[in-house]
Amino acid sequence: MIEPLIHDLLKELGEDPSREGLLKTPERVAGTLGYLTSGYGQTAHEVLNGAIFTEDYDEMVVVKDIEVYSMCEHHLLPFFGKAHVAYLPAGKIVGLSKIARLVDVFARRLQVQERLTTQIAEALQEALQPAGVAVVIEAFHFCMMMRGVEKQNSKAITSCMRGAFRNSRMTREEFLQLIHSHRVPV
């Protein structure tokens, strides 16, 4: 049970857990942590299952600006930002909303941004067997903003490129151009 641990933590911090404003804090924190780590109870297969379709389409599919909220495993502080995910289909496509759900499965675990980026790419690669997968995450980390170096405007950017995105400079450049454009090219 998390509630008694939070109760004890409040005491250790010098607070009075019986104070009116803190009475339900252990329960609320337990619920919040359960939600923020709900990704442990899901798998990529469960999320993508039923949304993979055979389709003769081989051009780049990009879902950009997917909101990411996760918890740094080193300090248990949030990090947040945007994920950009692309793949080159090779006979299979996936429902677009499932890509955002896949990001959430891995983001709702204690994480480091580097692993999160790779997990998303590897899960898509395994599920679709595409010609390539690319994931870029841009995020702000509260562990850098609120403590330590206290740099509010520093952003961490990680990438994972597989298949054609790693092997073809043109493919990689097209992806990077698409995720940084503010409008759809015509």
N, C-alpha and C positions, 0 to 999 in steps of 0.2 A: 504494500500500500504506500502510495506516494504522500498522502495527506499527513501521516505522522512525521515523515521526513521533513516536509515543508514547515510543519509546526516547530520542529526542533531547529530547523535552519533559521526561522524568524527569531527564536530565542538566542541562537548563536550570534546573530547580527545585532543583538541588543534591543530587540523589539519585544513588545508584550503581545503574544498571539491571542490573548483574551480581550484585547482592545477592540472596540466596536468595528472599526474599519478593517481589521484583520481577521475577524471571526471566521469568515468564509473563504479567506485567501487560500488556505491549503487545498480546499475543494476546487476552487477556481483554477489554481495552478496545475493541479492534477489533470483537470479537464483540458486545459490548454496544452500541456505537454503531450497528452494522449493524442490530440488533434495534430500537433506539430510533428509528431513522430509516427503518424498513421501509415506512412509508407512502408514500415516494416511488416505490416499486415497485408500488403499487396505485392503482386508480382507483375512484371511487364506482360507476361503471357495473359494474365487475367484481364488486364486493361485493354490489350490489343485484340484479344480473342473475339471473333465474330465481326471484326471490322477490317479484315484483310481481304482484298478482292483481287481477282485475276483481271488484269487490264493491260492492253497493248499500248502502253504509254511509256516513253523513255526519256522525256525531258525533265528538267530539274523541278522538284517540288520543294517550296520553301515556306515555312511557317515562321515568321519573325515576330519579335517583340512579345514573346510569351512571358508573362510575369512570373518571376521566381521568388519564392520566399523560403528560406531554409535556416538551419541553425548550425553555427560553427561548432564542430565537435571539440575544439580546443578550449573554448571559453563559454560555451552554451549561450552565445549571443547571436542575434539574427544577422543574416546577410540577405540582401535582396537586389534584384535587378531584372535583366531581360535575357531570355534564351532565344537563340536563332537556330532553327533546325532545318536541315535540307537533306534530301536523298534523291538519287537517280534511279527510278524504278527499272526493274529487270523482269517484268511480267507480273509484279504484285504492287498494289498501292494500299494505303491504309487511310481510314477516315481521318480527316484533318484534326478534328477535336481530340482524337486519341493521342496525337502527338503532344498536345498540351497536357493531357492526363498523364502521359508517360513521364513528362518532366516533373509533374507533381509527385508521382510515385517515389522518385529518387530524391526530390527536394525535401520531402517530408520524412527525413531521416537525419540523424546527426551526420554532418557532412563536412567535407572540404570541397571547395569549388572545383578543384582539379579532378577529383574522383567523380563528382556529379556530372561533369561534362563528358567524361569517358563512359560512364554507365549509360547515359542516354544514347550515345552513339552506338555502343555495343549492343544494346537491347534492340534498337532499330535494325542494325546489321543482321542480328540473329533472326529476327522475326520476318524480315522481308527479303533478305539476300539480295539487296540492290547492288547496282554497279558502284555505288559510293554513298557515303553518309558524311555529313559535316554538322558539327555543333559548335557554336560560339556562345559563351555566357559572359555578360558584362555585369558586374555586381559591386555594390557598396557593402562593406563589412563593418558592423558595429564594433567589432573587436579592434579595428583600426581607428574608428571614429570617436568612440567613447572612452577608450583607455589607451595605455601605451603611447604611441606616437601622436594620437589625436589629430588625424588628418581627415577632415570631413569631406574633402572633394576628391580623394584618391579612389580610383575605380580599378578593380582587378578584372582582367580579360583573359579567359582561357579558351582554348580551341581543341577540338579533336577531329581529325580528318581521316577518313578511311576510303580505300578504293580510289575511284577516279578523282576525288577531291584532294587526295594526297599525291597521286601520280600525274595529274594533268594541271599544269599551271593555269591554263585557260579556264578550266572548270572551277578551280579554286578562286580565281580572280572574279569570275562571274558571280559566284556565291557571295563573296565579300562585297562586291559592288551592289548587289541586290539588298543585302541586309543594311547597308549604310545609306541607301537612297531613301528619300522621303516621299517619293511618288513611284507609282508603277510605270516602268518604261513601256513605251508603246511601239 
